[in-house]
Amino acid sequence: MKERVLFIGTNNAARTQMAEGYLRARYGDRYEVCSAGIAPTALDPMAVRVMAEIGIDISGQRAKDLGLFDGKEMDYVIALCSGGVCPMFPWAKETICVDFPDPARVTGPKDRVLSAYRRSRDAIIDWIDGGIAKRKVAGATAQAR
């Protein structure tokens, strides 16, 4: 049985979408994964672009309201915060708050903004590969591929 993971952010536009797409693409055999926001907007095209650079297509994902998951038990809720208060989700067996800077807040030339998205993507990937992907899953130790 797959463990259920919910990534929560503010807008469910970039960081949570990248995390959802990566975990599903790399570890979808072990995890059922979704994401949501407390004030969802729309999927960020820059997030789509930087994930496509590493061969992961998240263009079919959409921003979802956290309320859609009310009452649904999750094994892990991972709140991707950026210096603010992490949202609560009472149906989580375990809640993990991780501080990843929001690349959507970076302004300036396009290359500077794109670099911020890549840094966030890479930090999220490193955290997933070094964290949740190595946890005990369904009675066996999961190993990063």
C-alpha positions, -999 to 999 in steps of 0.1 A, spaced: 0 0 0 14 34 -10 18 61 17 -1 93 10 18 126 8 2 161 6 24 191 -1 9 223 12 18 259 3 2 292 0 -7 294 -36 0 258 -48 16 274 -78 53 267 -79 71 249 -50 44 225 -41 37 217 -77 74 210 -84 75 188 -53 44 169 -63 56 164 -98 91 152 -87 79 128 -60 54 113 -83 79 109 -112 107 95 -91 89 77 -63 54 72 -75 57 35 -70 58 41 -33 38 73 -27 4 86 -37 12 123 -39 -9 155 -43 -5 192 -34 -28 220 -24 -27 257 -13 -44 277 14 -50 304 -13 -46 286 -46 -40 307 -78 -27 289 -109 1 267 -119 32 288 -124 46 286 -160 81 291 -147 77 260 -125 65 240 -155 96 253 -175 122 243 -149 107 209 -143 107 203 -181 144 210 -181 149 178 -160 124 158 -180 94 160 -157 61 173 -172 39 190 -147 19 210 -172 -12 189 -165 -12 196 -128 -35 223 -114 -36 244 -83 -60 230 -57 -76 243 -26 -66 227 7 -103 223 15 -105 195 -11 -86 173 13 -106 180 44 -111 147 63 -87 127 41 -60 110 61 -24 116 49 7 98 61 28 129 55 18 165 51 48 186 40 43 223 44 66 242 21 70 274 40 91 305 33 95 322 66 58 323 74 35 302 95 31 267 83 -5 256 77 -21 230 99 -37 198 86 -54 178 113 -57 145 93 -19 140 90 -1 112 107 31 133 105 35 170 95 69 183 83 76 220 78 103 228 53 115 264 45 121 268 8 123 304 -5 95 313 -29 110 319 -64 79 338 -74 90 366 -51 122 372 -71 122 401 -94 146 415 -120 159 402 -153 145 369 -167 177 350 -161 178 360 -124 142 349 -120 148 316 -138 178 310 -116 157 314 -85 132 288 -98 161 264 -106 175 268 -71 141 261 -55 136 231 -78 171 217 -69 166 223 -32 133 205 -32 148 176 -52 177 173 -28 154 174 2 131 147 -12 160 125 -23 177 129 11 146 129 32 112 113 26 126 90 -1 148 73 25 122 68 51 107 34 60 79 27 35 55 -2 38 78 -22 60 109 -19 39 136 8 37 132 30 7 163 38 -12 168 68 -35 173 57 -71 
